[in-house]
Amino acid sequence: MAAAMLKRGLDELGIKSRIVAEPADAIFARSHDERQMFDVLFMVETRLPPDPDPWIGARYNCADGGRTNYSWYCREAIDTLIAEARRSNDPAARWKNFTAAATLIEADAVDLWIGTAVRLGVFGNGVTGLAFSPLSEALDLRWGSMDRRMAQ
């Protein structure tokens, strides 16, 4: 559906495009060669990992071009931030470096992310710590908790 929406917008701008559906193994084979890779690759993300490395590190690290970096995007400043994050065991330090890398990636408009999540949810009294996530069903429940005293 996202591909069709993008194609319609491109058509309206007079930009010729076509949608190609291929199995994952064919896409993976193309990803190893920048000249064969698609100009736009639609991927569905089903979860938010507990650490940003699969999102930022694997997708935008120069060394991962043609493997998990499907855009072949490469920037030394981002590689430096990713390397610093990967050397640390401190979640706050890792988050700080990955956030800084994500800010640079966003400024460079490397990828187009289309979210489908809904920001609404109904929960009982005492539920706290829920965070919005642009993935899955829109809620990151990892940090959630319940105060049983308030739930009475």
Chimera marker file (.cmm) of the C-alpha trace (Angstrom):
<marker_set name="trace">
<marker id="1" x="0.000" y="0.000" z="0.000" r="1" g="1" b="0" radius="0.5"/>
<marker id="2" x="2.859" y="2.387" z="0.800" r="1" g="1" b="0" radius="0.5"/>
<marker id="3" x="4.476" y="1.602" z="-2.563" r="1" g="1" b="0" radius="0.5"/>
<marker id="4" x="1.222" y="2.379" z="-4.372" r="1" g="1" b="0" radius="0.5"/>
<marker id="5" x="0.888" y="5.685" z="-2.497" r="1" g="1" b="0" radius="0.5"/>
<marker id="6" x="4.431" y="6.689" z="-3.406" r="1" g="1" b="0" radius="0.5"/>
<marker id="7" x="3.950" y="5.656" z="-7.033" r="1" g="1" b="0" radius="0.5"/>
<marker id="8" x="0.779" y="7.712" z="-7.307" r="1" g="1" b="0" radius="0.5"/>
<marker id="9" x="2.612" y="10.779" z="-5.977" r="1" g="1" b="0" radius="0.5"/>
<marker id="10" x="5.485" y="10.222" z="-8.395" r="1" g="1" b="0" radius="0.5"/>
<marker id="11" x="3.001" y="9.807" z="-11.268" r="1" g="1" b="0" radius="0.5"/>
<marker id="12" x="1.404" y="13.135" z="-10.347" r="1" g="1" b="0" radius="0.5"/>
<marker id="13" x="4.847" y="14.751" z="-10.510" r="1" g="1" b="0" radius="0.5"/>
<marker id="14" x="5.492" y="13.184" z="-13.915" r="1" g="1" b="0" radius="0.5"/>
<marker id="15" x="8.188" y="10.835" z="-12.602" r="1" g="1" b="0" radius="0.5"/>
<marker id="16" x="8.022" y="7.409" z="-14.207" r="1" g="1" b="0" radius="0.5"/>
<marker id="17" x="8.132" y="4.560" z="-11.733" r="1" g="1" b="0" radius="0.5"/>
<marker id="18" x="6.977" y="0.985" z="-11.379" r="1" g="1" b="0" radius="0.5"/>
<marker id="19" x="6.355" y="-1.363" z="-8.503" r="1" g="1" b="0" radius="0.5"/>
<marker id="20" x="8.308" y="-4.609" z="-8.555" r="1" g="1" b="0" radius="0.5"/>
<marker id="21" x="7.445" y="-7.390" z="-6.134" r="1" g="1" b="0" radius="0.5"/>
<marker id="22" x="10.197" y="-9.919" z="-5.576" r="1" g="1" b="0" radius="0.5"/>
<marker id="23" x="10.838" y="-12.593" z="-2.966" r="1" g="1" b="0" radius="0.5"/>
<marker id="24" x="13.101" y="-11.710" z="-0.048" r="1" g="1" b="0" radius="0.5"/>
<marker id="25" x="15.964" y="-13.884" z="-1.315" r="1" g="1" b="0" radius="0.5"/>
<marker id="26" x="16.021" y="-12.011" z="-4.646" r="1" g="1" b="0" radius="0.5"/>
<marker id="27" x="16.047" y="-8.663" z="-2.845" r="1" g="1" b="0" radius="0.5"/>
<marker id="28" x="18.836" y="-9.851" z="-0.570" r="1" g="1" b="0" radius="0.5"/>
<marker id="29" x="20.871" y="-10.965" z="-3.617" r="1" g="1" b="0" radius="0.5"/>
<marker id="30" x="20.414" y="-7.533" z="-5.235" r="1" g="1" b="0" radius="0.5"/>
<marker id="31" x="21.474" y="-5.778" z="-2.043" r="1" g="1" b="0" radius="0.5"/>
<marker id="32" x="25.057" y="-6.992" z="-2.469" r="1" g="1" b="0" radius="0.5"/>
<marker id="33" x="25.527" y="-4.841" z="-5.562" r="1" g="1" b="0" radius="0.5"/>
<marker id="34" x="24.725" y="-1.152" z="-5.377" r="1" g="1" b="0" radius="0.5"/>
<marker id="35" x="24.093" y="-1.019" z="-9.153" r="1" g="1" b="0" radius="0.5"/>
<marker id="36" x="21.412" y="-3.734" z="-8.951" r="1" g="1" b="0" radius="0.5"/>
<marker id="37" x="19.699" y="-2.529" z="-5.792" r="1" g="1" b="0" radius="0.5"/>
<marker id="38" x="16.272" y="-0.937" z="-6.076" r="1" g="1" b="0" radius="0.5"/>
<marker id="39" x="16.000" y="2.843" z="-5.944" r="1" g="1" b="0" radius="0.5"/>
<marker id="40" x="13.310" y="2.461" z="-3.290" r="1" g="1" b="0" radius="0.5"/>
<marker id="41" x="12.975" y="-0.600" z="-1.083" r="1" g="1" b="0" radius="0.5"/>
<marker id="42" x="9.881" y="-1.011" z="1.056" r="1" g="1" b="0" radius="0.5"/>
<marker id="43" x="10.387" y="-2.995" z="4.221" r="1" g="1" b="0" radius="0.5"/>
<marker id="44" x="7.956" y="-3.796" z="6.997" r="1" g="1" b="0" radius="0.5"/>
<marker id="45" x="9.258" y="-3.542" z="10.538" r="1" g="1" b="0" radius="0.5"/>
<marker id="46" x="7.442" y="-5.633" z="13.071" r="1" g="1" b="0" radius="0.5"/>
<marker id="47" x="9.058" y="-4.594" z="16.342" r="1" g="1" b="0" radius="0.5"/>
<marker id="48" x="11.236" y="-2.061" z="18.058" r="1" g="1" b="0" radius="0.5"/>
<marker id="49" x="14.409" y="-3.719" z="19.317" r="1" g="1" b="0" radius="0.5"/>
<marker id="50" x="15.495" y="-3.023" z="22.901" r="1" g="1" b="0" radius="0.5"/>
<marker id="51" x="18.728" y="-1.428" z="21.626" r="1" g="1" b="0" radius="0.5"/>
<marker id="52" x="18.995" y="0.969" z="18.644" r="1" g="1" b="0" radius="0.5"/>
<marker id="53" x="21.930" y="-0.889" z="17.046" r="1" g="1" b="0" radius="0.5"/>
<marker id="54" x="19.764" y="-2.996" z="14.683" r="1" g="1" b="0" radius="0.5"/>
<marker id="55" x="18.072" y="0.181" z="13.486" r="1" g="1" b="0" radius="0.5"/>
<marker id="56" x="20.970" y="2.618" z="13.337" r="1" g="1" b="0" radius="0.5"/>
<marker id="57" x="24.149" y="0.554" z="13.495" r="1" g="1" b="0" radius="0.5"/>
<marker id="58" x="23.256" y="-2.196" z="11.061" r="1" g="1" b="0" radius="0.5"/>
<marker id="59" x="21.339" y="0.013" z="8.638" r="1" g="1" b="0" radius="0.5"/>
<marker id="60" x="23.712" y="2.958" z="8.313" r="1" g="1" b="0" radius="0.5"/>
<marker id="61" x="27.201" y="1.707" z="9.139" r="1" g="1" b="0" radius="0.5"/>
<marker id="62" x="29.451" y="2.013" z="6.068" r="1" g="1" b="0" radius="0.5"/>
<marker id="63" x="30.876" y="-1.480" z="6.540" r="1" g="1" b="0" radius="0.5"/>
<marker id="64" x="27.369" y="-2.976" z="6.305" r="1" g="1" b="0" radius="0.5"/>
<marker id="65" x="26.657" y="-1.642" z="2.784" r="1" g="1" b="0" radius="0.5"/>
<marker id="66" x="25.238" y="-4.493" z="0.748" r="1" g="1" b="0" radius="0.5"/>
<marker id="67" x="24.341" y="-6.556" z="3.789" r="1" g="1" b="0" radius="0.5"/>
<marker id="68" x="22.015" y="-4.786" z="6.215" r="1" g="1" b="0" radius="0.5"/>
<marker id="69" x="22.680" y="-1.249" z="4.937" r="1" g="1" b="0" radius="0.5"/>
<marker id="70" x="20.398" y="-1.514" z="1.906" r="1" g="1" b="0" radius="0.5"/>
<marker id="71" x="20.677" y="2.172" z="1.046" r="1" g="1" b="0" radius="0.5"/>
<marker id="72" x="24.503" y="1.957" z="0.796" r="1" g="1" b="0" radius="0.5"/>
<marker id="73" x="24.538" y="5.212" z="2.754" r="1" g="1" b="0" radius="0.5"/>
<marker id="74" x="27.952" y="5.976" z="4.215" r="1" g="1" b="0" radius="0.5"/>
<marker id="75" x="29.087" y="8.894" z="6.370" r="1" g="1" b="0" radius="0.5"/>
<marker id="76" x="32.210" y="8.903" z="8.541" r="1" g="1" b="0" radius="0.5"/>
<marker id="77" x="30.657" y="10.952" z="11.361" r="1" g="1" b="0" radius="0.5"/>
<marker id="78" x="27.869" y="8.389" z="11.724" r="1" g="1" b="0" radius="0.5"/>
<marker id="79" x="30.336" y="5.495" z="11.683" r="1" g="1" b="0" radius="0.5"/>
<marker id="80" x="32.223" y="7.186" z="14.522" r="1" g="1" b="0" radius="0.5"/>
<marker id="81" x="29.046" y="7.544" z="16.619" r="1" g="1" b="0" radius="0.5"/>
<marker id="82" x="28.049" y="3.937" z="15.925" r="1" g="1" b="0" radius="0.5"/>
<marker id="83" x="31.518" y="2.675" z="16.897" r="1" g="1" b="0" radius="0.5"/>
<marker id="84" x="31.430" y="4.672" z="20.146" r="1" g="1" b="0" radius="0.5"/>
<marker id="85" x="27.990" y="3.294" z="20.966" r="1" g="1" b="0" radius="0.5"/>
<marker id="86" x="29.058" y="-0.275" z="20.253" r="1" g="1" b="0" radius="0.5"/>
<marker id="87" x="32.103" y="0.034" z="22.538" r="1" g="1" b="0" radius="0.5"/>
<marker id="88" x="29.937" y="1.047" z="25.494" r="1" g="1" b="0" radius="0.5"/>
<marker id="89" x="27.988" y="-1.181" z="27.855" r="1" g="1" b="0" radius="0.5"/>
<marker id="90" x="26.140" y="1.803" z="29.315" r="1" g="1" b="0" radius="0.5"/>
<marker id="91" x="22.614" y="1.965" z="27.819" r="1" g="1" b="0" radius="0.5"/>
<marker id="92" x="22.432" y="5.757" z="28.316" r="1" g="1" b="0" radius="0.5"/>
<marker id="93" x="25.728" y="6.308" z="26.481" r="1" g="1" b="0" radius="0.5"/>
<marker id="94" x="24.652" y="3.970" z="23.684" r="1" g="1" b="0" radius="0.5"/>
<marker id="95" x="21.324" y="5.781" z="23.380" r="1" g="1" b="0" radius="0.5"/>
<marker id="96" x="23.064" y="9.179" z="23.260" r="1" g="1" b="0" radius="0.5"/>
<marker id="97" x="25.370" y="8.106" z="20.414" r="1" g="1" b="0" radius="0.5"/>
<marker id="98" x="22.651" y="6.361" z="18.423" r="1" g="1" b="0" radius="0.5"/>
<marker id="99" x="20.367" y="9.393" z="18.840" r="1" g="1" b="0" radius="0.5"/>
<marker id="100" x="23.116" y="11.695" z="17.569" r="1" g="1" b="0" radius="0.5"/>
<marker id="101" x="23.645" y="9.362" z="14.597" r="1" g="1" b="0" radius="0.5"/>
<marker id="102" x="19.900" y="9.248" z="13.915" r="1" g="1" b="0" radius="0.5"/>
<marker id="103" x="19.768" y="13.057" z="13.927" r="1" g="1" b="0" radius="0.5"/>
<marker id="104" x="22.458" y="13.191" z="11.217" r="1" g="1" b="0" radius="0.5"/>
<marker id="105" x="20.738" y="10.463" z="9.206" r="1" g="1" b="0" radius="0.5"/>
<marker id="106" x="17.436" y="12.314" z="9.389" r="1" g="1" b="0" radius="0.5"/>
<marker id="107" x="19.080" y="15.587" z="8.362" r="1" g="1" b="0" radius="0.5"/>
<marker id="108" x="20.531" y="13.833" z="5.303" r="1" g="1" b="0" radius="0.5"/>
<marker id="109" x="17.046" y="12.452" z="4.458" r="1" g="1" b="0" radius="0.5"/>
<marker id="110" x="18.529" y="9.006" z="3.884" r="1" g="1" b="0" radius="0.5"/>
<marker id="111" x="15.294" y="7.037" z="4.121" r="1" g="1" b="0" radius="0.5"/>
<marker id="112" x="11.582" y="7.608" z="3.935" r="1" g="1" b="0" radius="0.5"/>
<marker id="113" x="9.691" y="6.041" z="6.830" r="1" g="1" b="0" radius="0.5"/>
<marker id="114" x="5.932" y="5.643" z="6.563" r="1" g="1" b="0" radius="0.5"/>
<marker id="115" x="4.276" y="4.974" z="9.875" r="1" g="1" b="0" radius="0.5"/>
<marker id="116" x="0.947" y="3.263" z="10.303" r="1" g="1" b="0" radius="0.5"/>
<marker id="117" x="0.751" y="3.207" z="14.063" r="1" g="1" b="0" radius="0.5"/>
<marker id="118" x="-2.142" y="4.582" z="16.050" r="1" g="1" b="0" radius="0.5"/>
<marker id="119" x="-1.350" y="6.776" z="19.059" r="1" g="1" b="0" radius="0.5"/>
<marker id="120" x="-4.368" y="5.772" z="21.098" r="1" g="1" b="0" radius="0.5"/>
<marker id="121" x="-4.733" y="3.163" z="23.787" r="1" g="1" b="0" radius="0.5"/>
<marker id="122" x="-7.081" y="2.539" z="26.687" r="1" g="1" b="0" radius="0.5"/>
<marker id="123" x="-5.540" y="1.309" z="29.926" r="1" g="1" b="0" radius="0.5"/>
<marker id="124" x="-6.705" y="1.010" z="33.503" r="1" g="1" b="0" radius="0.5"/>
<marker id="125" x="-5.650" y="3.241" z="36.358" r="1" g="1" b="0" radius="0.5"/>
<marker id="126" x="-2.110" y="2.736" z="37.574" r="1" g="1" b="0" radius="0.5"/>
<marker id="127" x="-0.518" y="1.870" z="34.210" r="1" g="1" b="0" radius="0.5"/>
<marker id="128" x="2.523" y="4.079" z="33.652" r="1" g="1" b="0" radius="0.5"/>
<marker id="129" x="5.648" y="4.260" z="31.532" r="1" g="1" b="0" radius="0.5"/>
<marker id="130" x="4.092" y="3.396" z="28.178" r="1" g="1" b="0" radius="0.5"/>
<marker id="131" x="5.809" y="5.023" z="25.219" r="1" g="1" b="0" radius="0.5"/>
<marker id="132" x="4.671" y="5.586" z="21.650" r="1" g="1" b="0" radius="0.5"/>
<marker id="133" x="6.551" y="3.612" z="18.998" r="1" g="1" b="0" radius="0.5"/>
<marker id="134" x="6.111" y="4.134" z="15.249" r="1" g="1" b="0" radius="0.5"/>
<marker id="135" x="6.266" y="0.351" z="14.842" r="1" g="1" b="0" radius="0.5"/>
<marker id="136" x="3.943" y="-2.559" z="15.382" r="1" g="1" b="0" radius="0.5"/>
<marker id="137" x="0.824" y="-1.604" z="17.268" r="1" g="1" b="0" radius="0.5"/>
<marker id="138" x="2.269" y="1.770" z="18.268" r="1" g="1" b="0" radius="0.5"/>
<marker id="139" x="3.054" y="1.104" z="21.910" r="1" g="1" b="0" radius="0.5"/>
<marker id="140" x="6.430" y="0.265" z="23.359" r="1" g="1" b="0" radius="0.5"/>
<marker id="141" x="5.449" y="-1.731" z="26.415" r="1" g="1" b="0" radius="0.5"/>
<marker id="142" x="8.988" y="-2.477" z="27.599" r="1" g="1" b="0" radius="0.5"/>
<marker id="143" x="9.007" y="0.384" z="30.082" r="1" g="1" b="0" radius="0.5"/>
<marker id="144" x="5.437" y="-0.026" z="31.255" r="1" g="1" b="0" radius="0.5"/>
<marker id="145" x="4.476" y="-0.878" z="34.788" r="1" g="1" b="0" radius="0.5"/>
<marker id="146" x="1.442" y="-0.956" z="37.004" r="1" g="1" b="0" radius="0.5"/>
<marker id="147" x="0.987" y="0.520" z="40.432" r="1" g="1" b="0" radius="0.5"/>
<marker id="148" x="-1.365" y="-2.008" z="41.993" r="1" g="1" b="0" radius="0.5"/>
<marker id="149" x="-2.457" y="0.487" z="44.661" r="1" g="1" b="0" radius="0.5"/>
<marker id="150" x="-3.869" y="2.800" z="41.975" r="1" g="1" b="0" radius="0.5"/>
<marker id="151" x="-5.425" y="-0.080" z="40.041" r="1" g="1" b="0" radius="0.5"/>
<marker id="152" x="-7.811" y="-0.906" z="42.930" r="1" g="1" b="0" radius="0.5"/>
<link id1="1" id2="2" r="1" g="1" b="0" radius="0.2"/>
<link id1="2" id2="3" r="1" g="1" b="0" radius="0.2"/>
<link id1="3" id2="4" r="1" g="1" b="0" radius="0.2"/>
<link id1="4" id2="5" r="1" g="1" b="0" radius="0.2"/>
<link id1="5" id2="6" r="1" g="1" b="0" radius="0.2"/>
<link id1="6" id2="7" r="1" g="1" b="0" radius="0.2"/>
<link id1="7" id2="8" r="1" g="1" b="0" radius="0.2"/>
<link id1="8" id2="9" r="1" g="1" b="0" radius="0.2"/>
<link id1="9" id2="10" r="1" g="1" b="0" radius="0.2"/>
<link id1="10" id2="11" r="1" g="1" b="0" radius="0.2"/>
<link id1="11" id2="12" r="1" g="1" b="0" radius="0.2"/>
<link id1="12" id2="13" r="1" g="1" b="0" radius="0.2"/>
<link id1="13" id2="14" r="1" g="1" b="0" radius="0.2"/>
<link id1="14" id2="15" r="1" g="1" b="0" radius="0.2"/>
<link id1="15" id2="16" r="1" g="1" b="0" radius="0.2"/>
<link id1="16" id2="17" r="1" g="1" b="0" radius="0.2"/>
<link id1="17" id2="18" r="1" g="1" b="0" radius="0.2"/>
<link id1="18" id2="19" r="1" g="1" b="0" radius="0.2"/>
<link id1="19" id2="20" r="1" g="1" b="0" radius="0.2"/>
<link id1="20" id2="21" r="1" g="1" b="0" radius="0.2"/>
<link id1="21" id2="22" r="1" g="1" b="0" radius="0.2"/>
<link id1="22" id2="23" r="1" g="1" b="0" radius="0.2"/>
<link id1="23" id2="24" r="1" g="1" b="0" radius="0.2"/>
<link id1="24" id2="25" r="1" g="1" b="0" radius="0.2"/>
<link id1="25" id2="26" r="1" g="1" b="0" radius="0.2"/>
<link id1="26" id2="27" r="1" g="1" b="0" radius="0.2"/>
<link id1="27" id2="28" r="1" g="1" b="0" radius="0.2"/>
<link id1="28" id2="29" r="1" g="1" b="0" radius="0.2"/>
<link id1="29" id2="30" r="1" g="1" b="0" radius="0.2"/>
<link id1="30" id2="31" r="1" g="1" b="0" radius="0.2"/>
<link id1="31" id2="32" r="1" g="1" b="0" radius="0.2"/>
<link id1="32" id2="33" r="1" g="1" b="0" radius="0.2"/>
<link id1="33" id2="34" r="1" g="1" b="0" radius="0.2"/>
<link id1="34" id2="35" r="1" g="1" b="0" radius="0.2"/>
<link id1="35" id2="36" r="1" g="1" b="0" radius="0.2"/>
<link id1="36" id2="37" r="1" g="1" b="0" radius="0.2"/>
<link id1="37" id2="38" r="1" g="1" b="0" radius="0.2"/>
<link id1="38" id2="39" r="1" g="1" b="0" radius="0.2"/>
<link id1="39" id2="40" r="1" g="1" b="0" radius="0.2"/>
<link id1="40" id2="41" r="1" g="1" b="0" radius="0.2"/>
<link id1="41" id2="42" r="1" g="1" b="0" radius="0.2"/>
<link id1="42" id2="43" r="1" g="1" b="0" radius="0.2"/>
<link id1="43" id2="44" r="1" g="1" b="0" radius="0.2"/>
<link id1="44" id2="45" r="1" g="1" b="0" radius="0.2"/>
<link id1="45" id2="46" r="1" g="1" b="0" radius="0.2"/>
<link id1="46" id2="47" r="1" g="1" b="0" radius="0.2"/>
<link id1="47" id2="48" r="1" g="1" b="0" radius="0.2"/>
<link id1="48" id2="49" r="1" g="1" b="0" radius="0.2"/>
<link id1="49" id2="50" r="1" g="1" b="0" radius="0.2"/>
<link id1="50" id2="51" r="1" g="1" b="0" radius="0.2"/>
<link id1="51" id2="52" r="1" g="1" b="0" radius="0.2"/>
<link id1="52" id2="53" r="1" g="1" b="0" radius="0.2"/>
<link id1="53" id2="54" r="1" g="1" b="0" radius="0.2"/>
<link id1="54" id2="55" r="1" g="1" b="0" radius="0.2"/>
<link id1="55" id2="56" r="1" g="1" b="0" radius="0.2"/>
<link id1="56" id2="57" r="1" g="1" b="0" radius="0.2"/>
<link id1="57" id2="58" r="1" g="1" b="0" radius="0.2"/>
<link id1="58" id2="59" r="1" g="1" b="0" radius="0.2"/>
<link id1="59" id2="60" r="1" g="1" b="0" radius="0.2"/>
<link id1="60" id2="61" r="1" g="1" b="0" radius="0.2"/>
<link id1="61" id2="62" r="1" g="1" b="0" radius="0.2"/>
<link id1="62" id2="63" r="1" g="1" b="0" radius="0.2"/>
<link id1="63" id2="64" r="1" g="1" b="0" radius="0.2"/>
<link id1="64" id2="65" r="1" g="1" b="0" radius="0.2"/>
<link id1="65" id2="66" r="1" g="1" b="0" radius="0.2"/>
<link id1="66" id2="67" r="1" g="1" b="0" radius="0.2"/>
<link id1="67" id2="68" r="1" g="1" b="0" radius="0.2"/>
<link id1="68" id2="69" r="1" g="1" b="0" radius="0.2"/>
<link id1="69" id2="70" r="1" g="1" b="0" radius="0.2"/>
<link id1="70" id2="71" r="1" g="1" b="0" radius="0.2"/>
<link id1="71" id2="72" r="1" g="1" b="0" radius="0.2"/>
<link id1="72" id2="73" r="1" g="1" b="0" radius="0.2"/>
<link id1="73" id2="74" r="1" g="1" b="0" radius="0.2"/>
<link id1="74" id2="75" r="1" g="1" b="0" radius="0.2"/>
<link id1="75" id2="76" r="1" g="1" b="0" radius="0.2"/>
<link id1="76" id2="77" r="1" g="1" b="0" radius="0.2"/>
<link id1="77" id2="78" r="1" g="1" b="0" radius="0.2"/>
<link id1="78" id2="79" r="1" g="1" b="0" radius="0.2"/>
<link id1="79" id2="80" r="1" g="1" b="0" radius="0.2"/>
<link id1="80" id2="81" r="1" g="1" b="0" radius="0.2"/>
<link id1="81" id2="82" r="1" g="1" b="0" radius="0.2"/>
<link id1="82" id2="83" r="1" g="1" b="0" radius="0.2"/>
<link id1="83" id2="84" r="1" g="1" b="0" radius="0.2"/>
<link id1="84" id2="85" r="1" g="1" b="0" radius="0.2"/>
<link id1="85" id2="86" r="1" g="1" b="0" radius="0.2"/>
<link id1="86" id2="87" r="1" g="1" b="0" radius="0.2"/>
<link id1="87" id2="88" r="1" g="1" b="0" radius="0.2"/>
<link id1="88" id2="89" r="1" g="1" b="0" radius="0.2"/>
<link id1="89" id2="90" r="1" g="1" b="0" radius="0.2"/>
<link id1="90" id2="91" r="1" g="1" b="0" radius="0.2"/>
<link id1="91" id2="92" r="1" g="1" b="0" radius="0.2"/>
<link id1="92" id2="93" r="1" g="1" b="0" radius="0.2"/>
<link id1="93" id2="94" r="1" g="1" b="0" radius="0.2"/>
<link id1="94" id2="95" r="1" g="1" b="0" radius="0.2"/>
<link id1="95" id2="96" r="1" g="1" b="0" radius="0.2"/>
<link id1="96" id2="97" r="1" g="1" b="0" radius="0.2"/>
<link id1="97" id2="98" r="1" g="1" b="0" radius="0.2"/>
<link id1="98" id2="99" r="1" g="1" b="0" radius="0.2"/>
<link id1="99" id2="100" r="1" g="1" b="0" radius="0.2"/>
<link id1="100" id2="101" r="1" g="1" b="0" radius="0.2"/>
<link id1="101" id2="102" r="1" g="1" b="0" radius="0.2"/>
<link id1="102" id2="103" r="1" g="1" b="0" radius="0.2"/>
<link id1="103" id2="104" r="1" g="1" b="0" radius="0.2"/>
<link id1="104" id2="105" r="1" g="1" b="0" radius="0.2"/>
<link id1="105" id2="106" r="1" g="1" b="0" radius="0.2"/>
<link id1="106" id2="107" r="1" g="1" b="0" radius="0.2"/>
<link id1="107" id2="108" r="1" g="1" b="0" radius="0.2"/>
<link id1="108" id2="109" r="1" g="1" b="0" radius="0.2"/>
<link id1="109" id2="110" r="1" g="1" b="0" radius="0.2"/>
<link id1="110" id2="111" r="1" g="1" b="0" radius="0.2"/>
<link id1="111" id2="112" r="1" g="1" b="0" radius="0.2"/>
<link id1="112" id2="113" r="1" g="1" b="0" radius="0.2"/>
<link id1="113" id2="114" r="1" g="1" b="0" radius="0.2"/>
<link id1="114" id2="115" r="1" g="1" b="0" radius="0.2"/>
<link id1="115" id2="116" r="1" g="1" b="0" radius="0.2"/>
<link id1="116" id2="117" r="1" g="1" b="0" radius="0.2"/>
<link id1="117" id2="118" r="1" g="1" b="0" radius="0.2"/>
<link id1="118" id2="119" r="1" g="1" b="0" radius="0.2"/>
<link id1="119" id2="120" r="1" g="1" b="0" radius="0.2"/>
<link id1="120" id2="121" r="1" g="1" b="0" radius="0.2"/>
<link id1="121" id2="122" r="1" g="1" b="0" radius="0.2"/>
<link id1="122" id2="123" r="1" g="1" b="0" radius="0.2"/>
<link id1="123" id2="124" r="1" g="1" b="0" radius="0.2"/>
<link id1="124" id2="125" r="1" g="1" b="0" radius="0.2"/>
<link id1="125" id2="126" r="1" g="1" b="0" radius="0.2"/>
<link id1="126" id2="127" r="1" g="1" b="0" radius="0.2"/>
<link id1="127" id2="128" r="1" g="1" b="0" radius="0.2"/>
<link id1="128" id2="129" r="1" g="1" b="0" radius="0.2"/>
<link id1="129" id2="130" r="1" g="1" b="0" radius="0.2"/>
<link id1="130" id2="131" r="1" g="1" b="0" radius="0.2"/>
<link id1="131" id2="132" r="1" g="1" b="0" radius="0.2"/>
<link id1="132" id2="133" r="1" g="1" b="0" radius="0.2"/>
<link id1="133" id2="134" r="1" g="1" b="0" radius="0.2"/>
<link id1="134" id2="135" r="1" g="1" b="0" radius="0.2"/>
<link id1="135" id2="136" r="1" g="1" b="0" radius="0.2"/>
<link id1="136" id2="137" r="1" g="1" b="0" radius="0.2"/>
<link id1="137" id2="138" r="1" g="1" b="0" radius="0.2"/>
<link id1="138" id2="139" r="1" g="1" b="0" radius="0.2"/>
<link id1="139" id2="140" r="1" g="1" b="0" radius="0.2"/>
<link id1="140" id2="141" r="1" g="1" b="0" radius="0.2"/>
<link id1="141" id2="142" r="1" g="1" b="0" radius="0.2"/>
<link id1="142" id2="143" r="1" g="1" b="0" radius="0.2"/>
<link id1="143" id2="144" r="1" g="1" b="0" radius="0.2"/>
<link id1="144" id2="145" r="1" g="1" b="0" radius="0.2"/>
<link id1="145" id2="146" r="1" g="1" b="0" radius="0.2"/>
<link id1="146" id2="147" r="1" g="1" b="0" radius="0.2"/>
<link id1="147" id2="148" r="1" g="1" b="0" radius="0.2"/>
<link id1="148" id2="149" r="1" g="1" b="0" radius="0.2"/>
<link id1="149" id2="150" r="1" g="1" b="0" radius="0.2"/>
<link id1="150" id2="151" r="1" g="1" b="0" radius="0.2"/>
<link id1="151" id2="152" r="1" g="1" b="0" radius="0.2"/>
</marker_set>
